[in-house]
Amino acid sequence: MAASSVSVIRFKGGLGSSFRGGEDYHMLANSVPNIVRVGKPVRAQPVMKNVNEGKGLFAPLVVVTRQIVGKKRFNQIRGKAIALHSQVINEFCKAIGADGKQRQGLIRLAKKNGERLGFLA
């Protein structure tokens, strides 16, 4: 077996004194705040926008109507119109004997057409 030797070099004043005793320590210590306040994280709100907003044949009419009636009342009327249109699609599917999958496809198609025409602007 070979013997190994470890040499230890000691710093003047030790390691702790080199951080605490210097002239720059007090200036550095006074520049750092004692309390670090962390605010609440800011979370971006999801924005649901219509990609065709402002586009389509009926978009200007829809925008003007929303401004006249008010946003809340306009959304209530729009919701009722969409519900009635869905009922018409459901009755149509019953009349022709379409299954649920075809009915959902027709409802999606109606929504896409409404976006393209500007009804959902």
Secondary structure, 3 states (H helix, E strand, C coil): CCCCCCCCCCCCCHHHHHHHCCHHHHHHHHHCCCCCCCCCCCCCCCCCCCCCCCCCCCHHHHHHHHHHHCHHHHHHHHHHHHHHHHHHHHHHHHHHCCCHHHHHHHHHHHHHHHHHHCCCC
